[in-house]
């Protein structure tokens, strides 16, 4: 393992590469990354790096976003099969037809979408900035929000908006068990429940804190509590434990009785071995159709501009 890590570090320096990793990656990948963050932070970091090669340890849409923001750079992913169930729930042809049926609506799309969906979007959001960006539009603005119905419902509930929602969802955040979280609360009565807004409303109703992965991490660090039940992909527990070694983090269980935690199978496709091979061979490489990229970059840049204005 140590030899593999040294080899990755050597290749990274030789090729002027930067390794970016999402909080949902395996702990060993997070530890070797130059930057670990949520989708917004990864996009912000990709936009400003001076590296020649970006290795995106996450899922496919994250690599696409980096390539759209940095067309002159080579963007690699350790495993091209690392997709996203939420992005898959929003095929670009169907979403485009849906948008065309509502020509008087502003289109806000979650970052967990393909480049082709972003290309028919007015502004992209992440779970970190979704509320603030929605609220940056006039109260009477007609809005399509896609693809996550759970996040859209949550934003509607806290803003009083009536956005028209695409019917998509993340398979990981859909699977948390209300009954098992209630049982955990009985076992750990002082524990705070931290939940991602991609969870169903029944899970969010149990939460003490609702927010993006970065927001949940911040809440765990700042809280005086010592125990936390975490309802999001369990990879975030690695960084939580690193930042707060004295605290206890309990992954919220899914409905599947055979699992104690909830993992994204796509995120787990990336490994140190694949990361090494990807740097060595400079493959697999993310390629985005130029015409699509030219359209998709506008809503991404708009998100980054609004986020900067809001101090996010």
NORTA-V335002 format. One record per pair of residues at least 24 apart in sequence whose C-alpha atoms are under 8 Angstrom apart, sorted by sequence separation. I is the first residue (numbers start at 0). GAP is how many residues later the second one is. D is the distance in Angstrom with one decimal. If there is no record, write none. Layout:
i:I gap:GAP d:D
i:I gap:GAP d:D
This chain:
i:45 gap:24 d:7.3
i:57 gap:24 d:7.4
i:58 gap:24 d:5.2
i:59 gap:24 d:7.3
i:91 gap:24 d:5.8
i:95 gap:24 d:6.6
i:126 gap:24 d:7.7
i:130 gap:24 d:6.0
i:134 gap:24 d:7.3
i:173 gap:24 d:7.6
i:177 gap:24 d:6.9
i:219 gap:24 d:7.8
i:58 gap:25 d:6.5
i:86 gap:25 d:5.4
i:87 gap:25 d:7.8
i:91 gap:25 d:5.1
i:129 gap:25 d:7.5
i:172 gap:25 d:5.8
i:173 gap:25 d:5.8
i:177 gap:25 d:6.0
i:42 gap:26 d:7.9
i:60 gap:26 d:7.7
i:85 gap:26 d:6.4
i:86 gap:26 d:4.4
i:90 gap:26 d:7.7
i:172 gap:26 d:4.8
i:173 gap:26 d:6.2
i:176 gap:26 d:7.7
i:4 gap:27 d:7.4
i:85 gap:27 d:7.3
i:86 gap:27 d:6.2
i:89 gap:27 d:7.9
i:172 gap:27 d:7.4
i:175 gap:27 d:7.4
i:233 gap:27 d:6.5
i:28 gap:28 d:7.7
i:83 gap:28 d:7.4
i:130 gap:28 d:7.5
i:169 gap:28 d:7.0
i:233 gap:28 d:5.9
i:234 gap:28 d:7.3
i:168 gap:29 d:7.4
i:232 gap:29 d:5.7
i:233 gap:29 d:5.8
i:231 gap:30 d:7.4
i:232 gap:30 d:5.4
i:232 gap:31 d:6.5
i:24 gap:32 d:7.1
i:198 gap:32 d:7.8
i:17 gap:33 d:6.0
i:24 gap:33 d:6.6
i:191 gap:33 d:7.3
i:198 gap:33 d:7.8
i:16 gap:34 d:5.4
i:19 gap:34 d:7.3
i:23 gap:34 d:7.6
i:112 gap:34 d:7.5
i:190 gap:34 d:7.0
i:193 gap:34 d:6.9
i:15 gap:35 d:5.4
i:16 gap:35 d:5.9
i:17 gap:35 d:6.3
i:18 gap:35 d:6.2
i:19 gap:35 d:6.1
i:20 gap:35 d:6.2
i:21 gap:35 d:6.5
i:105 gap:35 d:7.4
i:107 gap:35 d:6.9
i:109 gap:35 d:7.7
i:111 gap:35 d:7.9
i:189 gap:35 d:7.4
i:190 gap:35 d:7.1
i:191 gap:35 d:6.5
i:192 gap:35 d:5.8
i:193 gap:35 d:6.1
i:194 gap:35 d:6.1
i:195 gap:35 d:6.4
i:15 gap:36 d:5.6
i:16 gap:36 d:4.4
i:17 gap:36 d:5.1
i:18 gap:36 d:4.8
i:19 gap:36 d:5.1
i:20 gap:36 d:4.5
i:21 gap:36 d:5.4
i:104 gap:36 d:7.6
i:105 gap:36 d:6.2
i:106 gap:36 d:5.9
i:107 gap:36 d:6.0
i:108 gap:36 d:5.7
i:109 gap:36 d:6.1
i:190 gap:36 d:4.5
i:191 gap:36 d:4.8
i:192 gap:36 d:4.7
i:193 gap:36 d:4.9
i:194 gap:36 d:4.5
i:195 gap:36 d:5.6
i:14 gap:37 d:7.3
i:15 gap:37 d:6.5
i:16 gap:37 d:5.8
i:17 gap:37 d:6.1
i:18 gap:37 d:6.3
i:19 gap:37 d:5.9
i:20 gap:37 d:5.9
i:104 gap:37 d:4.8
i:105 gap:37 d:4.7
i:106 gap:37 d:4.8
i:107 gap:37 d:5.0
i:108 gap:37 d:4.9
i:109 gap:37 d:6.4
i:189 gap:37 d:6.9
i:190 gap:37 d:4.8
i:191 gap:37 d:6.1
i:192 gap:37 d:6.0
i:193 gap:37 d:5.9
i:194 gap:37 d:6.1
i:14 gap:38 d:7.2
i:16 gap:38 d:7.1
i:18 gap:38 d:7.1
i:103 gap:38 d:7.1
i:104 gap:38 d:5.0
i:105 gap:38 d:6.1
i:106 gap:38 d:6.3
i:107 gap:38 d:6.6
i:108 gap:38 d:6.5
i:109 gap:38 d:7.2
i:190 gap:38 d:6.4
i:192 gap:38 d:7.3
i:104 gap:39 d:6.1
i:187 gap:39 d:7.6
i:153 gap:43 d:6.6
i:98 gap:45 d:7.6
i:183 gap:45 d:7.8
i:150 gap:46 d:5.2
i:149 gap:47 d:6.7
i:150 gap:47 d:4.9
i:153 gap:47 d:7.3
i:149 gap:48 d:5.2
i:150 gap:48 d:7.5
i:152 gap:48 d:8.0
i:180 gap:48 d:7.8
i:149 gap:49 d:6.2
i:60 gap:50 d:7.8
i:61 gap:50 d:7.8
i:63 gap:50 d:7.6
i:64 gap:50 d:7.3
i:147 gap:50 d:7.0
i:149 gap:50 d:5.6
i:60 gap:51 d:6.4
i:63 gap:51 d:6.6
i:149 gap:51 d:7.0
i:60 gap:52 d:6.2
i:60 gap:53 d:5.7
i:60 gap:54 d:7.3
i:175 gap:55 d:7.1
i:89 gap:56 d:7.9
i:89 gap:57 d:6.0
i:88 gap:58 d:7.3
i:172 gap:58 d:7.7
i:172 gap:59 d:6.3
i:86 gap:60 d:7.4
i:171 gap:60 d:7.7
i:172 gap:60 d:7.4
i:85 gap:61 d:7.0
i:171 gap:61 d:6.8
i:85 gap:62 d:6.9
i:126 gap:70 d:7.2
i:180 gap:71 d:6.2
i:38 gap:72 d:7.4
i:179 gap:72 d:7.6
i:180 gap:72 d:7.1
i:179 gap:73 d:6.5
i:179 gap:74 d:7.9
i:176 gap:75 d:7.8
i:179 gap:75 d:7.9
i:89 gap:76 d:7.9
i:175 gap:76 d:6.8
i:176 gap:76 d:6.3
i:175 gap:77 d:5.9
i:176 gap:77 d:5.1
i:88 gap:78 d:7.9
i:89 gap:78 d:6.4
i:175 gap:78 d:4.0
i:176 gap:78 d:4.8
i:88 gap:79 d:5.1
i:174 gap:79 d:5.0
i:175 gap:79 d:5.8
i:88 gap:80 d:6.8
i:174 gap:80 d:5.8
i:174 gap:81 d:7.9
i:85 gap:82 d:6.2
i:85 gap:83 d:5.1
i:127 gap:83 d:7.0
i:84 gap:84 d:7.4
i:85 gap:84 d:4.5
i:126 gap:84 d:7.0
i:127 gap:84 d:5.2
i:84 gap:85 d:5.6
i:85 gap:85 d:7.2
i:126 gap:85 d:5.1
i:39 gap:86 d:6.0
i:83 gap:86 d:7.8
i:84 gap:86 d:6.1
i:127 gap:86 d:7.5
i:175 gap:86 d:7.7
i:38 gap:87 d:6.6
i:127 gap:87 d:7.2
i:174 gap:87 d:7.9
i:39 gap:88 d:7.0
i:171 gap:90 d:6.4
i:171 gap:91 d:6.8
i:171 gap:92 d:6.1
i:132 gap:170 d:7.8
i:114 gap:173 d:7.6
i:118 gap:173 d:6.0
i:132 gap:173 d:7.0
i:37 gap:174 d:7.7
i:118 gap:174 d:7.3
i:132 gap:174 d:7.8
i:37 gap:175 d:6.2
i:118 gap:175 d:7.9
i:119 gap:175 d:7.5
i:120 gap:175 d:7.5
i:122 gap:175 d:7.6
i:123 gap:175 d:5.3
i:37 gap:176 d:6.1
i:115 gap:176 d:6.1
i:118 gap:176 d:4.7
i:119 gap:176 d:7.4
i:121 gap:176 d:7.6
i:122 gap:176 d:4.0
i:123 gap:176 d:5.5
i:36 gap:177 d:7.0
i:114 gap:177 d:6.8
i:117 gap:177 d:7.6
i:118 gap:177 d:4.0
i:121 gap:177 d:5.2
i:122 gap:177 d:6.4
i:114 gap:178 d:6.9
i:117 gap:178 d:4.9
i:118 gap:178 d:7.7
i:120 gap:178 d:6.2
i:123 gap:178 d:7.4
i:124 gap:178 d:6.2
i:128 gap:178 d:6.8
i:131 gap:178 d:7.8
i:116 gap:179 d:7.9
i:117 gap:179 d:8.0
i:122 gap:179 d:5.9
i:123 gap:179 d:5.5
i:115 gap:180 d:7.2
i:118 gap:180 d:7.8
i:122 gap:180 d:5.9
i:114 gap:181 d:6.0
i:117 gap:181 d:6.9
i:83 gap:182 d:6.7
i:117 gap:182 d:7.9
i:82 gap:183 d:5.7
i:128 gap:183 d:7.1
i:81 gap:184 d:4.6
i:82 gap:184 d:8.0
i:127 gap:184 d:7.9
i:80 gap:185 d:7.4
i:81 gap:185 d:6.2
i:81 gap:187 d:6.1
i:80 gap:188 d:7.6
i:81 gap:188 d:7.4
i:22 gap:190 d:7.3
i:78 gap:190 d:6.5
i:78 gap:191 d:5.9
i:77 gap:192 d:5.7
i:77 gap:193 d:7.4
i:78 gap:195 d:6.9
i:77 gap:196 d:5.1
i:77 gap:197 d:4.9
i:76 gap:198 d:7.7
i:77 gap:199 d:7.6
i:77 gap:200 d:5.4
i:76 gap:201 d:7.0
i:75 gap:202 d:6.9
i:75 gap:203 d:7.8
i:79 gap:204 d:6.4
i:77 gap:205 d:7.7
i:78 gap:205 d:7.0
i:75 gap:206 d:6.8
i:76 gap:206 d:7.4
i:77 gap:206 d:6.7
i:58 gap:207 d:6.9
i:75 gap:207 d:6.1
i:76 gap:207 d:5.9
i:26 gap:208 d:7.1
i:58 gap:208 d:6.2
i:75 gap:208 d:5.7
i:76 gap:208 d:6.5
i:23 gap:209 d:6.2
i:25 gap:209 d:6.1
i:57 gap:209 d:5.9
i:75 gap:209 d:4.5
i:76 gap:209 d:7.2
i:23 gap:210 d:6.8
i:24 gap:210 d:5.7
i:74 gap:210 d:5.8
i:75 gap:210 d:5.8
i:23 gap:211 d:4.1
i:26 gap:211 d:5.8
i:73 gap:211 d:7.0
i:74 gap:211 d:5.6
i:22 gap:212 d:5.9
i:23 gap:212 d:5.6
i:26 gap:212 d:7.9
i:57 gap:212 d:7.6
i:73 gap:212 d:7.7
i:22 gap:213 d:5.1
i:56 gap:213 d:6.8
i:22 gap:216 d:7.3
i:66 gap:219 d:6.9
i:66 gap:220 d:7.4
i:67 gap:220 d:7.2
i:66 gap:221 d:7.2
i:63 gap:222 d:6.4
i:62 gap:223 d:6.4
i:63 gap:223 d:7.5
i:54 gap:224 d:7.7
i:63 gap:224 d:6.7
i:67 gap:225 d:5.6
i:67 gap:226 d:7.9
i:67 gap:228 d:7.3
i:68 gap:228 d:6.6
i:67 gap:229 d:5.9
i:64 gap:235 d:7.9
i:23 gap:240 d:7.8
i:25 gap:241 d:7.9
i:24 gap:242 d:5.8
i:25 gap:242 d:6.7
i:28 gap:242 d:7.1
i:23 gap:243 d:6.5
i:24 gap:243 d:6.6
i:28 gap:243 d:6.4
i:25 gap:244 d:8.0
i:27 gap:244 d:7.4
i:24 gap:245 d:7.6
i:25 gap:245 d:7.7
i:43 gap:260 d:7.1
i:4 gap:267 d:7.7
i:7 gap:267 d:7.6
i:11 gap:267 d:7.3
i:3 gap:268 d:7.5
i:7 gap:268 d:5.4
i:10 gap:268 d:6.6
i:3 gap:269 d:7.5
i:6 gap:269 d:7.3
i:10 gap:269 d:6.8
i:7 gap:271 d:7.4
i:3 gap:272 d:7.4
